[in-house]
Amino acid sequence: MFKKISFTATLLLSFIFVGCGGSDDETGGSTVNNITLSTTTLNFSGVAGSQSLTVTTDHEWAATTSDSWISVTPKNSPKGTATVSVTVQKNGEFDGRQGTITIMSGSARAYITVNQEGGDGVPDPNAITCPFEGYKLVWHDEFDKGNSLNPDDWTHEVQGSGWVNHELQNYVNEKTPDGTWVTRIKDGILNIRCLKENGKVYSGRVYAKAREGWTYGYIEARIKLPKGKGTWPAFWMMPVNFRSWPADGEIDIMEEVGANPNYVSSSLHANAHVHSNNTQVTHEMYLAGAEDDYHVYAIKWTQGNITTYVDGKVQLSYDNRGLGRDDWPYDDPFYVILNLAWGGDWGGYKGIDESALPATMLVDYVRVFQKK
């Protein structure tokens, strides 16, 4: 999510390049391909829209665009004058953007600059694409509506300190007993805040679609991690029909502990691989700026493989080896979890630093894609 700024319509000069091309004819002459445009600059607001211009050439021509948010109809035409429609998608970012249309006729080139103002920060669902072909968006939250999570999509965990992993935080529903917010949406970002109040530490743990979840798919979140020894942020998944752990499985897409800043990890837990006897499937990598910038953490989960990613780079990959449920309990629906723990077996293994509180985990979006 980009910071909102005002977009000033500073126009770059756009030049029409006219070239001579073609081959000499039998009399020694040459064909000159001239391109004439009715305009070389189009300006759009942040919403989706279309404008027209005319292209005149003495030879057939074709058009290409520099960015997928710009489309041109028709994309080619015979010589003469043609009316061209230019369409832009809604700008889902606060900042303005600029692209280029190139008209090619023989060796001649002409360029049209397309400027679009910043939008409301809410992307068009039709413009949200998966980095892998064959997947469609089935659910997402851009945290663009209101100040609180939608209860139809999200559930807060409410538990006291020591509930799991000897963690020190108390999980609450949105606010502390004194009314201080713990989870809220601000400027299109989900804030999960860990703080100390009246001698107790409070934080948030939220579940997406906990009753139905998803089986297989590509799931990603864009997150900025908190700082401080004692923090333990996570983006992970648990089975909808949970009976016992680790038999039913656990998928950790991203974890980090503030005692080891900027080291992010992924892990899988099952009966055949679990951290209690050091057999868990896990991988850790150093990610410069994990606590200073947003990064995309993701999982591609199929019947035969689970692979996690950090900014598109493979973190962990594990194949279904056909050894049964003890090794692969990952064919059932799992739901997404976002939480910020404090202390505990891993988060506090080097101690805690209460001067780091309050600490905040920032989540730009969560998106779920599945096979079409």
Sine and cosine of phi, psi and omega as CSV:
sin_phi,cos_phi,sin_psi,cos_psi,sin_omega,cos_omega
0.00,0.00,0.77,-0.64,-0.06,-1.00
-0.99,-0.13,0.49,-0.87,0.02,-1.00
-0.93,0.38,0.65,-0.76,-0.06,-1.00
-0.96,0.27,0.77,-0.63,0.07,-1.00
-0.70,-0.71,0.31,-0.95,0.06,-1.00
-0.99,0.16,0.65,-0.76,-0.03,-1.00
-0.98,-0.22,0.88,-0.47,0.03,-1.00
-0.99,-0.13,0.70,-0.71,-0.10,-1.00
-0.98,0.18,0.94,0.33,0.07,-1.00
-1.00,0.08,0.92,-0.40,-0.12,-0.99
-1.00,-0.08,0.76,-0.66,0.11,-0.99
-0.99,0.10,0.56,-0.83,0.04,-1.00
-0.91,0.41,0.70,-0.71,0.04,-1.00
-0.88,-0.48,0.78,-0.62,-0.09,-1.00
-0.95,-0.32,0.59,-0.81,0.14,-0.99
-1.00,-0.06,0.85,-0.52,0.02,-1.00
-0.98,-0.18,0.85,-0.52,0.00,-1.00
-0.94,-0.35,0.83,-0.56,-0.06,-1.00
-0.86,-0.51,0.30,-0.96,0.09,-1.00
-0.98,-0.22,0.78,-0.63,-0.04,-1.00
-0.54,-0.84,-0.14,-0.99,-0.03,-1.00
1.00,0.02,-0.06,-1.00,-0.03,-1.00
-0.93,-0.38,0.38,-0.92,0.06,-1.00
-0.91,0.41,0.64,-0.77,0.06,-1.00
-1.00,0.06,-0.08,-1.00,-0.12,-0.99
-0.91,0.41,-0.36,0.93,-0.03,-1.00
-0.99,-0.10,0.09,1.00,0.05,-1.00
1.00,-0.02,0.06,1.00,0.01,-1.00
-0.99,0.14,-0.04,-1.00,0.03,-1.00
-0.64,-0.77,0.38,-0.93,0.02,-1.00
-0.99,-0.11,0.78,-0.63,0.02,-1.00
-0.96,-0.29,0.86,-0.51,-0.02,-1.00
-0.99,-0.13,0.97,-0.24,0.01,-1.00
-0.99,-0.14,0.64,-0.77,0.04,-1.00
-0.85,-0.52,0.79,-0.61,0.07,-1.00
-0.84,-0.55,0.78,-0.62,0.02,-1.00
-0.92,-0.38,0.59,-0.81,0.06,-1.00
-0.96,0.29,-0.38,0.93,0.08,-1.00
-0.41,-0.91,0.46,-0.89,0.05,-1.00
-0.92,-0.40,0.08,1.00,0.01,-1.00
-0.61,-0.79,0.74,-0.67,0.10,-0.99
-0.84,-0.54,0.72,-0.69,-0.01,-1.00
-0.88,-0.48,0.77,-0.64,-0.02,-1.00
-0.83,-0.56,0.44,-0.90,0.17,-0.99
-0.97,0.22,-0.07,-1.00,-0.06,-1.00
-0.97,0.25,-0.20,0.98,-0.01,-1.00
-1.00,0.01,0.21,-0.98,0.05,-1.00
-0.92,0.40,0.55,-0.84,-0.02,-1.00
-0.14,-0.99,0.15,-0.99,-0.01,-1.00
-0.70,-0.72,0.52,-0.85,0.13,-0.99
-0.64,-0.77,0.32,-0.95,-0.03,-1.00
-0.86,-0.51,0.42,-0.91,0.14,-0.99
-0.52,-0.86,0.19,-0.98,0.03,-1.00
-0.92,-0.38,0.58,-0.82,0.06,-1.00
-0.85,-0.53,0.82,-0.58,0.02,-1.00
-0.86,-0.51,0.79,-0.61,0.01,-1.00
-0.63,-0.77,0.29,-0.96,0.12,-0.99
-0.96,-0.27,0.32,0.95,0.01,-1.00
-0.45,-0.89,0.34,-0.94,0.04,-1.00
-0.88,0.47,0.45,-0.89,-0.08,-1.00
-0.64,-0.77,0.28,-0.96,0.07,-1.00
-0.65,-0.76,0.43,-0.90,-0.03,-1.00
-0.84,-0.54,0.61,-0.79,0.13,-0.99
-0.78,-0.63,0.39,-0.92,0.03,-1.00
-0.86,-0.51,0.48,-0.87,-0.04,-1.00
-0.99,0.16,-0.34,0.94,-0.10,-0.99
-0.63,-0.78,0.48,-0.88,-0.07,-1.00
-0.95,0.33,-0.30,0.95,-0.01,-1.00
-0.98,0.20,-0.09,1.00,0.05,-1.00
-0.93,-0.36,0.74,-0.68,0.10,-1.00
-0.75,-0.66,0.46,-0.89,-0.08,-1.00
-0.77,-0.63,0.70,-0.71,0.08,-1.00
-0.70,-0.71,0.82,-0.58,-0.09,1.00
-0.98,0.22,0.26,-0.97,0.02,-1.00
-1.00,0.03,-0.22,0.98,0.06,-1.00
-0.40,-0.92,0.29,-0.96,-0.07,-1.00
-0.29,-0.96,0.44,-0.90,0.13,-0.99
-0.95,0.31,0.04,-1.00,-0.03,-1.00
-0.89,0.45,0.32,-0.95,-0.05,-1.00
0.90,-0.43,-0.39,-0.92,0.00,-1.00
-0.94,-0.34,0.78,-0.62,-0.01,-1.00
-0.78,-0.62,0.58,-0.81,0.11,-0.99
-1.00,-0.02,0.80,-0.60,-0.07,-1.00
-0.92,-0.40,0.75,-0.66,0.07,-1.00
-0.99,-0.17,0.79,-0.61,0.03,-1.00
-0.93,-0.36,0.83,-0.55,-0.04,-1.00
-0.87,-0.49,0.68,-0.73,0.08,-1.00
-0.88,-0.47,0.56,-0.83,0.09,-1.00
-0.98,0.19,0.28,-0.96,0.10,-1.00
-0.85,0.52,0.67,-0.74,0.06,-1.00
-1.00,0.08,0.93,-0.36,-0.03,-1.00
-1.00,0.04,0.21,0.98,0.04,-1.00
-0.87,-0.49,0.33,-0.95,-0.01,-1.00
-0.96,0.27,-0.51,0.86,-0.04,-1.00
-0.99,0.17,0.48,-0.88,0.14,-0.99
-0.95,0.30,0.22,-0.98,0.00,-1.00
-0.57,-0.82,0.26,-0.97,-0.07,-1.00
-0.61,-0.79,0.64,-0.77,0.05,-1.00
-0.64,-0.77,-0.01,-1.00,-0.08,-1.00
-0.68,-0.73,0.65,-0.76,0.18,-0.98
-0.95,-0.30,0.75,-0.66,0.02,-1.00
-0.93,-0.37,0.82,-0.57,0.09,-1.00
-0.98,-0.18,0.81,-0.59,-0.05,-1.00
-0.87,-0.50,0.82,-0.57,0.04,-1.00
-0.68,-0.73,0.96,-0.27,-0.14,-0.99
0.87,0.49,-0.79,-0.61,0.05,-1.00
-1.00,-0.03,-0.05,1.00,-0.02,-1.00
-0.99,0.14,0.50,-0.86,0.03,-1.00
-0.69,-0.72,0.65,-0.76,0.12,-0.99
-0.72,-0.69,0.53,-0.85,-0.14,-0.99
-0.81,-0.59,0.68,-0.74,0.05,-1.00
-0.88,-0.48,0.84,-0.54,0.04,-1.00
-1.00,0.04,0.77,-0.64,0.00,-1.00
-0.92,-0.40,0.90,-0.43,0.04,-1.00
-0.96,-0.29,0.69,-0.73,0.09,-1.00
-0.74,-0.67,0.75,-0.67,0.02,-1.00
-0.94,0.35,0.27,-0.96,0.05,-1.00
-0.90,0.43,0.47,-0.88,0.01,-1.00
-0.98,-0.21,-0.40,-0.92,-0.04,-1.00
-1.00,-0.07,0.15,0.99,0.01,-1.00
0.99,0.13,0.06,1.00,-0.02,-1.00
-0.95,-0.31,0.94,-0.35,-0.05,-1.00
-0.94,0.33,0.49,-0.87,0.12,-0.99
-0.95,0.31,0.84,-0.55,-0.01,-1.00
-0.81,0.59,-0.53,0.85,0.00,-1.00
-0.94,0.35,-0.30,0.95,-0.01,-1.00
-0.99,-0.12,-0.07,1.00,0.03,-1.00
-1.00,0.07,0.89,-0.45,-0.08,-1.00
-0.88,-0.47,0.41,-0.91,0.05,-1.00
-1.00,0.00,0.61,-0.80,0.04,-1.00
-0.93,0.37,-0.15,0.99,0.03,-1.00
-0.91,-0.41,0.70,-0.72,-0.02,-1.00
-0.93,0.37,0.49,-0.87,0.08,-1.00
1.00,0.01,0.12,0.99,0.01,-1.00
-0.91,-0.40,0.54,-0.84,0.06,-1.00
-0.82,-0.57,0.46,-0.89,0.03,-1.00
-0.95,0.31,0.83,-0.55,-0.02,-1.00
-0.92,-0.39,-0.37,0.93,0.06,-1.00
-0.30,-0.95,0.57,-0.82,0.08,-1.00
-0.33,-0.94,0.37,-0.93,0.14,-0.99
-0.69,-0.73,0.89,-0.45,0.02,-1.00
-1.00,-0.08,0.00,1.00,0.01,-1.00
0.82,0.58,0.74,0.68,-0.09,-1.00
-0.94,-0.34,0.05,1.00,-0.07,-1.00
-0.81,-0.59,0.82,-0.57,0.09,-1.00
0.94,0.35,-0.21,-0.98,-0.02,-1.00
-0.95,-0.32,-0.20,0.98,-0.07,-1.00
-0.84,-0.55,0.39,-0.92,0.06,-1.00
-0.91,0.41,0.58,-0.82,0.03,-1.00
-0.94,0.33,0.88,-0.47,-0.04,-1.00
-0.91,0.40,-0.28,0.96,0.08,-1.00
-0.96,0.29,-0.35,0.94,-0.04,-1.00
-0.94,-0.33,-0.51,0.86,-0.18,-0.98
-0.82,-0.57,0.54,-0.84,0.07,-1.00
-0.79,-0.62,0.72,-0.69,0.09,-1.00
-1.00,0.02,0.68,-0.73,0.17,-0.99
-0.99,0.11,0.66,-0.75,0.07,-1.00
-0.83,-0.56,0.93,-0.36,-0.04,-1.00
-0.49,-0.87,0.48,-0.88,0.03,-1.00
-0.99,0.12,0.18,-0.98,0.01,-1.00
-0.88,0.48,0.50,-0.87,-0.01,-1.00
0.99,0.16,0.05,1.00,-0.06,-1.00
-0.86,0.51,-0.74,0.67,0.05,-1.00
-0.67,-0.74,0.51,-0.86,0.14,-0.99
0.81,0.58,0.37,0.93,-0.02,-1.00
0.84,0.54,0.48,0.88,0.00,-1.00
-0.94,0.34,0.47,-0.88,-0.16,-0.99
-1.00,-0.10,-0.25,0.97,-0.08,-1.00
-0.98,0.19,0.40,-0.92,0.19,-0.98
-0.96,-0.27,0.86,-0.51,0.03,-1.00
-0.99,0.13,0.76,-0.65,-0.04,-1.00
-0.77,-0.63,0.26,-0.96,0.02,-1.00
-1.00,0.01,1.00,-0.09,0.08,-1.00
0.96,0.28,-0.74,0.67,-0.13,-0.99
-0.71,-0.70,0.39,-0.92,0.10,-0.99
-0.96,0.29,0.19,-0.98,0.06,-1.00
-0.84,0.54,-0.44,0.90,0.03,-1.00
-1.00,0.02,0.05,1.00,0.09,-1.00
1.00,-0.03,0.19,0.98,0.05,-1.00
-0.99,0.13,0.76,-0.66,-0.07,-1.00
-0.93,0.38,0.58,-0.81,0.07,-1.00
-0.89,-0.46,-0.70,0.71,0.13,-0.99
-0.86,-0.52,0.80,-0.61,0.07,-1.00
-0.37,-0.93,0.31,-0.95,0.06,-1.00
-0.97,-0.22,0.76,-0.65,0.01,-1.00
-0.62,-0.79,0.82,-0.57,0.02,-1.00
0.81,0.59,0.66,0.75,0.07,-1.00
0.97,0.23,0.29,0.96,-0.03,-1.00
-0.79,-0.62,0.71,-0.70,0.14,-0.99
-0.99,0.16,0.85,-0.53,0.07,-1.00
-0.98,-0.21,0.85,-0.52,0.14,-0.99
-0.93,-0.37,0.92,-0.39,-0.21,-0.98
-0.93,-0.38,0.70,-0.72,0.08,-1.00
-0.93,-0.37,0.81,-0.59,-0.10,-1.00
-0.53,-0.85,0.30,-0.95,0.05,-1.00
-0.93,-0.37,0.73,-0.68,-0.04,-1.00
-0.55,-0.84,0.80,-0.60,0.01,-1.00
0.80,0.60,0.65,0.76,0.07,-1.00
0.99,0.14,-0.01,1.00,0.01,-1.00
-0.87,-0.50,0.51,-0.86,0.05,-1.00
-0.99,-0.17,0.74,-0.67,-0.01,-1.00
-0.85,-0.53,0.52,-0.85,0.04,-1.00
-0.40,-0.92,-0.09,-1.00,-0.05,-1.00
-0.82,-0.58,0.58,-0.81,0.09,-1.00
-0.63,-0.78,0.88,-0.47,-0.12,-0.99
-0.81,-0.59,0.54,-0.84,-0.05,-1.00
-0.89,-0.46,0.72,-0.69,0.08,-1.00
-0.99,-0.13,0.83,-0.55,0.05,-1.00
0.77,0.63,0.79,0.61,-0.13,-0.99
-0.91,0.42,-0.39,0.92,-0.05,-1.00
-1.00,0.07,-0.42,0.91,-0.02,-1.00
-0.88,-0.48,-0.62,0.79,0.02,-1.00
0.86,0.51,-0.36,-0.93,0.02,-1.00
-0.59,-0.80,0.53,-0.85,0.12,-0.99
-0.92,-0.40,0.91,-0.42,-0.04,-1.00
0.93,0.36,0.31,-0.95,0.04,-1.00
0.68,-0.74,-0.03,-1.00,0.11,-0.99
-0.92,-0.40,0.84,-0.55,-0.09,-1.00
-0.79,-0.62,0.74,-0.67,-0.01,-1.00
-0.62,-0.78,0.43,-0.90,0.09,-1.00
-0.63,-0.77,0.57,-0.82,0.04,-1.00
-0.96,-0.28,0.88,-0.47,-0.24,-0.97
-0.70,-0.71,0.60,-0.80,0.21,-0.98
-0.92,-0.39,0.83,-0.56,-0.13,-0.99
-1.00,0.06,0.47,-0.88,0.01,-1.00
-0.98,0.21,0.23,-0.97,0.05,-1.00
-0.94,-0.34,0.44,-0.90,0.16,-0.99
0.83,-0.55,0.70,-0.72,0.05,-1.00
-0.92,0.38,0.87,-0.50,-0.08,-1.00
0.85,-0.52,-0.39,0.92,0.02,-1.00
-0.96,0.28,0.53,-0.85,0.00,-1.00
-0.52,-0.85,0.98,0.22,0.02,-1.00
-0.99,0.17,0.47,-0.88,-0.02,-1.00
-0.47,-0.88,0.52,-0.85,0.12,-0.99
-0.78,-0.63,0.94,-0.34,-0.20,-0.98
-0.47,-0.88,-0.07,-1.00,-0.08,-1.00
-0.61,-0.79,0.58,-0.82,0.08,-1.00
-0.74,-0.67,0.41,-0.91,-0.05,-1.00
-0.95,0.32,0.63,-0.78,0.03,-1.00
-0.89,0.46,-0.70,0.71,-0.04,-1.00
-0.99,-0.11,0.87,0.48,-0.08,-1.00
-0.96,0.28,0.74,-0.67,0.05,-1.00
-0.85,-0.53,-0.74,0.68,0.01,-1.00
-0.46,-0.89,0.45,-0.90,0.01,-1.00
-0.90,-0.43,0.68,-0.73,0.12,0.99
-0.99,-0.11,0.22,0.97,-0.10,-0.99
-0.84,0.55,-0.60,0.80,-0.07,-1.00
-1.00,0.03,-0.06,1.00,0.12,-0.99
1.00,-0.04,0.38,-0.93,0.10,-0.99
-0.49,-0.87,0.69,-0.72,0.00,-1.00
-0.86,-0.51,0.92,-0.38,0.02,-1.00
-0.98,-0.20,0.97,-0.26,-0.04,-1.00
-0.96,0.27,-0.68,0.74,0.01,-1.00
-0.49,-0.87,0.75,-0.66,0.17,-0.98
-0.67,-0.74,0.48,-0.88,0.11,-0.99
-0.49,-0.87,0.59,-0.80,0.14,-0.99
-0.90,-0.43,0.69,-0.72,-0.08,-1.00
-0.88,0.47,-0.32,0.95,0.05,-1.00
-0.93,0.37,-0.38,0.93,0.08,-1.00
-0.84,-0.54,0.95,0.30,-0.13,-0.99
-0.85,0.52,0.68,-0.73,0.10,-1.00
0.96,0.29,0.20,0.98,0.16,-0.99
-0.98,-0.22,0.92,-0.39,-0.04,-1.00
-0.94,-0.35,0.53,-0.85,-0.08,-1.00
-0.67,-0.74,0.32,-0.95,0.15,-0.99
-0.79,-0.62,0.55,-0.84,0.01,-1.00
-0.54,-0.84,0.43,-0.90,0.15,-0.99
-0.83,-0.55,0.65,-0.76,-0.01,-1.00
-0.81,-0.59,0.71,-0.70,0.06,-1.00
-0.37,-0.93,0.07,-1.00,0.01,-1.00
-0.83,0.56,-0.61,0.79,-0.06,-1.00
-1.00,0.09,-0.17,0.99,0.04,-1.00
-0.48,-0.88,0.96,-0.30,-0.11,-0.99
-0.57,-0.82,0.56,-0.83,-0.13,-0.99
-0.93,0.38,-0.37,0.93,-0.06,-1.00
-0.90,0.43,-0.39,0.92,0.09,-1.00
-0.84,-0.55,0.36,0.93,0.09,-1.00
0.88,0.48,0.54,0.84,0.05,-1.00
-0.93,-0.37,0.12,0.99,-0.05,-1.00
-0.90,0.44,0.49,-0.87,0.09,-1.00
-1.00,0.10,0.89,-0.46,-0.11,-0.99
-0.48,-0.88,0.41,-0.91,0.10,-1.00
-0.45,-0.89,0.64,-0.77,-0.01,-1.00
-0.82,-0.57,0.60,-0.80,0.08,-1.00
-0.67,-0.74,0.43,-0.90,0.08,-1.00
-1.00,0.08,0.76,-0.65,-0.01,-1.00
-0.80,-0.59,0.99,-0.17,-0.01,-1.00
-0.86,0.51,0.76,-0.65,0.05,-1.00
0.99,0.16,0.25,0.97,0.00,-1.00
-0.87,0.50,-0.49,0.87,-0.02,-1.00
-0.99,-0.15,0.01,1.00,-0.03,-1.00
-0.91,-0.42,-0.36,0.93,-0.06,-1.00
-0.66,-0.75,0.22,-0.98,0.10,-1.00
-0.99,0.16,0.62,-0.79,0.08,-1.00
-0.67,-0.74,0.43,-0.90,-0.04,-1.00
-0.99,-0.16,0.85,-0.53,0.04,-1.00
-0.93,-0.37,0.73,-0.69,-0.16,-0.99
-0.52,-0.85,0.27,-0.96,0.08,-1.00
-0.67,-0.74,0.69,-0.73,0.22,-0.98
-0.93,-0.37,0.89,-0.45,-0.19,-0.98
-0.83,-0.56,0.89,-0.46,0.04,-1.00
-0.82,-0.58,0.01,-1.00,0.01,-1.00
-0.91,0.41,-0.41,0.91,-0.09,-1.00
-0.93,-0.36,-0.11,0.99,-0.09,-1.00
-0.31,-0.95,0.52,-0.85,0.20,-0.98
-0.84,-0.54,0.82,-0.57,0.07,-1.00
-0.77,-0.63,0.75,-0.66,0.08,-1.00
-0.95,-0.30,0.41,-0.91,-0.12,-0.99
-0.70,-0.71,0.47,-0.88,0.17,-0.99
-0.80,-0.60,0.93,-0.38,-0.06,-1.00
0.78,0.62,0.65,0.76,0.05,-1.00
1.00,0.10,-0.11,0.99,0.02,-1.00
-1.00,-0.09,0.70,-0.71,-0.04,-1.00
-0.90,0.44,0.77,-0.63,0.10,-0.99
-0.99,-0.14,-0.83,0.56,-0.05,-1.00
-0.65,-0.76,0.61,-0.79,0.09,-1.00
-0.66,-0.75,0.74,-0.68,-0.04,-1.00
-0.62,-0.78,0.78,-0.63,-0.02,-1.00
-1.00,-0.08,0.53,-0.85,0.20,-0.98
-0.95,0.30,0.94,-0.35,-0.10,-1.00
-1.00,-0.01,0.10,0.99,0.04,-1.00
0.95,0.31,0.47,0.88,-0.05,-1.00
-0.99,-0.14,0.13,0.99,0.04,-1.00
1.00,-0.09,-0.06,-1.00,-0.15,-0.99
-0.92,0.40,-0.49,0.87,0.01,-1.00
-0.87,0.49,-0.50,0.87,0.00,-1.00
-0.98,-0.18,-0.39,0.92,-0.08,-1.00
-0.61,-0.79,0.98,0.19,0.07,-1.00
-1.00,-0.03,0.51,0.86,-0.20,-0.98
-0.95,-0.30,0.47,0.88,0.05,-1.00
-0.96,-0.28,0.20,0.98,0.01,-1.00
-0.95,-0.30,0.23,-0.97,0.05,-1.00
-0.91,0.40,0.70,-0.71,0.09,-1.00
-0.84,-0.55,0.49,-0.87,0.05,-1.00
-0.91,-0.42,0.35,-0.94,-0.08,-1.00
-1.00,0.06,0.64,-0.77,0.04,-1.00
-0.80,-0.60,0.69,-0.72,0.18,-0.98
-0.82,-0.57,0.79,-0.62,0.02,-1.00
-0.43,-0.90,0.33,-0.94,0.07,-1.00
-0.79,-0.62,0.97,-0.24,0.01,-1.00
-1.00,0.01,0.24,-0.97,0.01,-1.00
-0.72,-0.69,0.86,-0.51,-0.01,-1.00
0.95,0.32,-0.50,-0.87,-0.01,-1.00
1.00,-0.05,-0.08,-1.00,-0.13,-0.99
-0.85,0.52,-0.63,0.77,0.02,-1.00
-0.97,-0.24,-0.75,0.67,-0.02,-1.00
-0.86,0.51,-0.46,0.89,-0.02,-1.00
-0.92,-0.40,0.34,0.94,-0.11,-0.99
-0.93,0.36,-0.30,0.95,0.11,-0.99
-0.93,-0.36,0.31,0.95,-0.07,-1.00
1.00,0.01,-0.01,-1.00,0.00,-1.00
-0.78,-0.63,0.38,-0.92,0.03,-1.00
-0.81,-0.59,0.99,-0.15,-0.10,-0.99
-0.93,0.38,-0.22,0.98,0.08,-1.00
-0.94,0.35,-0.22,0.97,0.05,-1.00
-0.97,0.24,-0.27,0.96,-0.01,-1.00
-1.00,0.07,0.60,-0.80,-0.02,1.00
-0.97,0.25,0.55,-0.84,0.07,-1.00
-0.85,-0.52,0.54,-0.84,-0.10,-1.00
-0.72,-0.69,0.75,-0.66,0.15,-0.99
-0.99,-0.10,0.81,-0.59,-0.08,-1.00
-0.93,-0.35,0.77,-0.63,-0.04,-1.00
-0.83,-0.56,0.88,-0.47,-0.03,-1.00
-0.97,0.23,-0.69,0.72,0.01,-1.00
-0.29,-0.96,0.27,-0.96,0.19,-0.98
-0.74,-0.67,0.75,-0.66,-0.04,-1.00
-0.71,-0.70,0.64,-0.77,-0.02,-1.00
-0.82,-0.57,0.82,-0.58,0.06,-1.00
-0.87,-0.48,0.55,-0.84,0.09,-1.00
-0.70,-0.71,0.27,-0.96,-0.02,-1.00
-0.86,0.52,0.66,-0.75,0.00,-1.00
-0.94,0.33,0.00,0.00,0.00,0.00
